[in-house]
Each structure stands twice: as structure tokens, then as C-alpha cells.
Amino acid sequence: MAATDDVTILIPGKLHPHAVGRISEAFNVVTAERADPTLLSDDERARIRGAAVMTRVDAAFIDALPNLEIVASFGVGYDHVDAKHAGSAGVMVTNTPDVLTEEVADTALGLLLNTVRELPKAEAWLRAGKWVKDGNYPLTRGTLRGRSVGIFGLGRIGQAIARRIEAFGLPISYHNRRPVEGVDYTYYPTLVDLARNVDTLVSIAPGGASTEKAINAEVLAALGSNGVFVNIGRGSTVDEDALAKALADGTIMAAGLDVFADEPNVPEGLLKAENASLLPHVGSATVHTRQAMADLVADNLFAWFERGEVMTPVAETRDVPLPTR
């Protein structure tokens, strides 16, 4: 009998089909519409030892599963999981970093170019027959030439974005909680300082209480009227009302957004902004990368239950003891 045959894994809500397939082949699987303990029987709550999730998992849900050992989360961001509480309860949490780094960095540069050069609008101009009827698309005010770029969140993805920006010949600065060892980019101790010293701000910061609405009216004002803001990280890091106002009144020139605070709901003020390029959270959305993320979700569960190991623990649960198998 395989080591996983008697292990029950919960899949609440939606999960990538490839991950569902691999997990279902090896484990006993319980599904639920969402991570709500009232949707599970007493027997199911007692049997569940792991969970594979894309949905919110709060402290109450973790506590309702007495034999829960691991939560394998799909995505590099894991603010939808109360990882701090999980760690204190001895529950491992994993995410899916690295496999999506280059894809998201590619999207960030594409979004930056779309925002500055208005490429989606230019394509729409052509498709609407305006090139024939009205002539060339108007010259864009924006350009990457002569710009300086600040990165908020110089982790794996932030550094991959920085490498791409270097190839464009632009200077790079950044803000993190602390300086990053081994990089030569200019560090600013506050986000306002960073914004004041660049004209292009790219955010790849994680969600959570420490970054809630970090991109606020003060930061946007510091970025200035030639400023371009791109968010490829988490929508919760932006005061969206302040951003909509800054776009409307010319506090900044333009914005490119792939993420929003209440997805899939996009604030009307941003939808109306002609100087905003908006994407429906597609940073890692390719067949190739999403399958790799799904594999990592499953591989973390296999590593835990077959070998007593874990591949990609999140910071809050790195001290959770590994099981003896």
C-alpha cells in the first residue's frame, strides 16, 4: 500500500485541474464549495490531514480540522491563508514560488510597455479602421526613454523584473523592509523616498497588513505628473480611490494594473481612466506556468506524506517540525 493511500486531502473551492488530477490519483480527496467547516461532516473533519487551496483559509478553519498537517497553496502569494496562525498551530503552509517568476516578470514588462506606449489603444485604432480613415495613431506622450524605475518588493520576481529593465538601459532603485544583499541598485528606506526619486514605480509587493494601501496619495504625489505606476503584485497594496483620483487629476501620468483589491470587481474610477491599462490578473496565466504551479502544489503534498519533507515552506511555517515517516 502506498504511503498516501490512507491520507485524506481537502480541496475547498476551485483548484487547477492538473493538481486535482494528481492529488486524486494518490490520496483520498474530500471536496467542499469553500473552506467552511460547516460544509464538512465530523468524520471528514477528523480525517483531513492536508489541504490544497486557492481560496481563503482562516484561523477558525485551521482549528476546525484537528488532524490537519499541511496546507499547500496555489500561487506565490499566500495572504489568503492565515500562515502565522497555521505556524503557531504546527501546520505547515507551502506556496508555489520560482516556477512563475519569469512569467510574471515578462508580464510586468509587457504591462509597462502597454501603459507607456498605449499599445492596446493603438491596436484598437487599427482594428476599428481608424488608421485608414483618420491616419496614424497619435504620438504617445509616454516613453521609456529617459526614465528611472523604482521597484517596490525586490524579491525573486522583483529581481527578475529588474534584470529585464536593465536590458532597456534604465537605472533601477528599490524599497524593501531592508536592503537586499548582493544587488547594486539604489536602496531607499521608505516608499515615499523611492517614489520621489524615480518617475516609474513597479510594485511586486506581497499582500498583508504591513503593505495594506501602501501605495497611497502621498506616494503617488511623490511620483509626480510624469509618473507611471505598474502593479503586478497584490491589489490590496494600493489605495485604489487615491489612484483613480491621481489618474483623473494628473497627479501621475498613467498606470498599468494586473491586480485589484476585490477581484474580479474593478473600481469604476479605474475603469473610466483613459490613462490606465488594465489586465484581469494574468501575470502567470499561461498553460505552461500554471501547470508547473499545479505540479508544485501536488509535489509538496507528496514530499510531506511520503518522505517527511517539504519543498517550498512559507516563512511563517519554516520552523514547523517535519513529520517522521
N, C-alpha and C positions, 0 to 999 in steps of 0.2 A: 504494500500500500504506500502511495506517495505521501510525503510529509504534509502535503496540503489537503489531502482528501477529507480530513475531518475539521477543516478550518472554514468558518463562515465569514464571508466578506459582505458588507453592506454597500450597496450603490444607491445613494439617495439622489433623486433628480436625474438630470441628463449627464452622460459621460460619453467620451469619444467611443464610437462603436468598436474600434480596434482594441481598445483597452478592455471594454466589456467582453469581447470575444475571448481574449487571452485569459482574463480572470475567470470567466465562466467555465473554461475548459479544465481548470485545475482546482478551483475552490467551490465550495457550496456558496451560492450567491443569494442574498436577500435584497430585493429592491423596494424602494419607497418613493413616493412622489416628491418628498423633500426630507430634509434632516429634522424630522419631528418625531420624538419618541412615542407620541400617542398613536402614530401610524403603525407601530410595531407591537407584536404580542409580547407577553412576558418571556415566553420561551425564546423568541427571536432576540430580544434584548440581551438575554443571558448568553446566547450562543455566539453573538457577533464579536469577533476578535480583531477585525480590521475593517477599514472603510476606504473606498476610492471615491473621491469627491471633486466636483466643480462648484458646488453650492456652499452656502454659509453653514458652518459648523460652530455653534457657540458652546459656552461652558456647560450650560444645562444639558445639552445633548450629549456631550462627552461624559458627564456624570451619570447620565441615564443608562449608559452601557457599561456594566460593571467589569466586563472582561475585555474591554477594548484595549488593544496594544499599539495600534498604528493607524494613522490617517494619511493616506497617500493622496496628495492634492495635485490636480492637473493645472499646470501653469507655473511660471516663475514667481509671480506674485501670490501671496497666500494670506492677505489681510482678511479674507472671508473665513479663515479658520482661527479660532482663539488659541494660537500656538503657545502663548505664555501659560494659559491655564492647562493646556494639554501637558506641557513640560512639568508643571507642578503636580499633575496627577499621574506622572510616569507613563504618559502616552507619547509615542514617537510621532512626529509630523515630518513628511517629506514633500518636496516640490519638484519641479522639472526645469532646473536651470541648464545653462550651457547649450542644450540641443536647439534652443530657439534664439540664441544670442545673435548670430549673424543675420538671420531672417529679419528680426526686429530692427537691427541696425540698418539693414537695407531699406526697410520701410521708412525709417526715420529720415534718411537722406532723400528718398522719393517724396515724402511729405514736405520736407523743407523746400525742395525744388518746386513742387506744385504751388506752395504758398508764395514764394518769392517771384516766380516767373509766370504764375497764373496758367499753368499748362492745361488743367481741366477746362478752364474757360476758353482757352484758345482752341481746344479740340471741339468744344460745343459750338464755337463760332463757325468752324469749318463744316460740321455736320448739319448746321442749320442753314447752310448755303450763303452765309454772310460774306465769306471770302470772295465768292463770285459777285454777289450783289453789292456789297459795301466796301470791298477791298481788304487790305491787310488788317490783321488784328492789331489794335492799338499798342504802341510801345508800352512795356511794363515799367512802372516806377521802380519796382524792386529788382535787385540783382544780388548775386552772391559776391560779386567783385567788391573788394574793399571792406568786407565785413569782418567782424570779430565775433567768435562764438563762445558762449558760456554754457557749460553742461551742469545741470543740477542732478547729481547722482552718478558719480564716476565709478560704478561697479563694473561687472562683466560687460553688460550691454553698453553702458556709458563709454567704456574704453573702446569698444568696437565701433561706436559712432565716431569717437574722436579720431580713430585711425582713418576712417573714411573722410572726415573733414580735413585732416592733414593733407590728404591727396588733392583736395581742392585748393590747397595753398593758403588756408586761413589760420590765423592764430587762435589758440584754444585756452580757455580758463575754466575753472570749475569750482563748485561748492559741494562739500560733503560735511558730515558731522566732524570729520577730522581729515587731515591731509592723507593722500594715498601714497604709500611708499613706491618708489621706482618709476614715478612719472615726472616729466619735466614741465607739465602745464602749470600755469599760474594758479595758485590757490587763494580763494577769498573766504574769510571766516564767516561771513553772513551772505544770505541770498541777495539782500539789497545791495551790498558791496559788489557782488558779481554782476548784477543787472546794471548797476551804474557804470561799470567798466567795459561792457560789451554792448552790441546792438542786436544780437541774435541769441536767444535763450532757448535751449533744448532741455526739456525735463524728462528724465527717465527714473525719477524718484519713486520709491515704493509707497504704498498707501499706509494708513495707520494714523494714530493720534498725533504722532510727532510731526507729520507732514500735512495734516489737515489744513486745507486752504492756505498753504504756504505761499503760493503764487497769488498775492493779493494786490490791492490797489497801489500800495506803496512800492511793491516790486515792479509793477507794470509802469508806474510813473518814472521809476528809476531807469527802466529800459529805454524809454523815450519815444519820440514821434517817428523815428526811423526804425523803431524796434520791431522785431519779428519773434513771436513766441511759438514754439512747437512742443506739443505734449504727446509723448509716446509711452508714458509710464502709467499713471493712475489718475482718473478724473477727480478723485477726492482731494488731490493736492492743489486744486485750483478753485479760487473763489469765482465761480462762473458768472455771477452777476457783475462783479467788478471787471471781468474780462470782456463781457458783452458791452459794458459801458465804455471801456478803454478802446474797443474797436469802433464803436459808434462815434465817439467824440475826437478821435485822432490821437489819443494818448499814446497808442502804438500804431504801427502801420498795418500789421497783418498777423494772423495766427493760423497754425495748422494743427488740427486736433484729431487724434485717433481714439481717444478715450474720454469718458464723461462720467460725472458723479453718479448719475442714476440711469445707467444703461438699461434698455435702449432708448430712453427718453432724453432728447437733446433740448436744452432750453430754447425757447422761441427767439430770445435775443441773439443767440449764436446762429440759429437757422437763418435769421434775417440778415446777418452780417455778410455783405458782399466781399469783404476783405478777409474772409475766413475760408480755409479749405478743410472740409470735414470728411472723415472716414469712419465707417462703422466697426471700429476695434478690429482691424485686420492685420495688426502688427506681425503676428506669427502665422497668419491664416493661409498656409499652403498645405497641400496634401502631404508633401514630404515632411515638413516640420511638425505638423500636428500628429502624424503617425509616430514620429520619434518621441514626442512628448507622451503619447499614449503608451508606448513601449516602456518608457521610464517609470510611469505610474505602476504598471504591472511588474516591472523588474524590481522595484523597491519592495513590493509585497512578496515576491518570490525570495528575494535576498533575506528578508526578515524571517519568514516562516520556514525556509529550507535550510538556511545557513546561520541564522542568528546574526545577520549583518544588516547594514543599511547603506544605501548608495549616496543619497543626497538629503541628509537631515537638514532641517532649517535651524537657524541659530538658537532659537529658544528651546530646542529639544536635543541639542547635541550631547547633553550630559545625562540623558535618559539611558539607564543601563540596557545593554544589549541582552537579548534572551539567550538562554542556553538550550541548544537544540541537540 
